[in-house]
Amino acid sequence: MAEPAPADAGTRPVLEWRHRGAQWSEAQAPLAVEQAVALEYNGIAHAVMLATPLDLEDFALGFTLSEGIVARASDVYEVEHRPGSAGHTLRVRIAAGAFAGLKERRRSLAGRTGCGICGTESLDQVLRPLPPLPLGTARLAPAALARATQELGAAQHLQQLTGATHGAAWCDLDGTIRTVREDVGRHNALDKLIGAMLRARTPTAQGFALITSRASVEMVQKAATAGIGLLAAVSGPTTLAVETAQSCGLTLVGFARGMNFSVYSHRERIGE
């Protein structure tokens, strides 16, 4: 598995005035870097995100797959990272068929504005088709989920430095954390994790994803698109996330904190 960039590369020291008890002091505090990251596909600008500039190649690959721009990782031919004074540009070269589909999608969104899931005007556009996730035979023991949630904090090095980032982890069925990616944005952290797993060709049948945020419908869609059958979040899910997980066959866990957690869909993936 590809190693993440050093956490301190995603920080910048900033002067802060600390009030502790009844005393003031000055210190240089490491804060999480947040910068503009532009994604271009075959030379055409597509989106600008605010992200932590770590593991950006993972981010580009994970975003490209999880947003349905390509159907498979092999349709991404190259990712070129170009840092600049205003931020970062990720130039992604994708297969001609995928690029034609992206251009058609862009034409259908021309002239629309919005926020959240931008440019959409109907539920059919928001709830894109997801691959059905096979149940398989692997089962996750509650103790393994507890182990992963208890060890996640120690694996979030950027969060330890700054207190300002989300994490997304890939875990074995015994609860061992194998890969962690971090970002100021919860979606970005999951995209980075998916990208790292794609680059390492990590099989998704023998593990689960653990995220430090709430479980929104976008997080469920990204996980399902990547073939992840079990997504656990330390916070709660939304109703649309649960409905989407139920329909595509994803096991959705919320409020995962030690041995306490709640299952909202396809409980059969979790043992006794």
Secondary structure, DSSP 8 states (H G I E B T S, - for coil): ------GGGGEEEEEEEEEETTEEEEEEEEEE--EEEEEEETTEEEEEEEE-SSSHHHHHHHHHHHTTS-SSGGGEEEEEEEEETTEEEEEEEE-HHHHHHHHHHHHHTTT---SSSTT--SHHHHS---------S--B-HHHHHHHHHHHHHH-HHHHHHS--EEEEEEETTS-EEEEEEESSHHHHHHHHHHHHHHHT--STTEEEEESS-B-HHHHHHHHHTT--EEEESS-B-HHHHHHHHHHT-EEEEEEETTEEEEEE-GGGB--
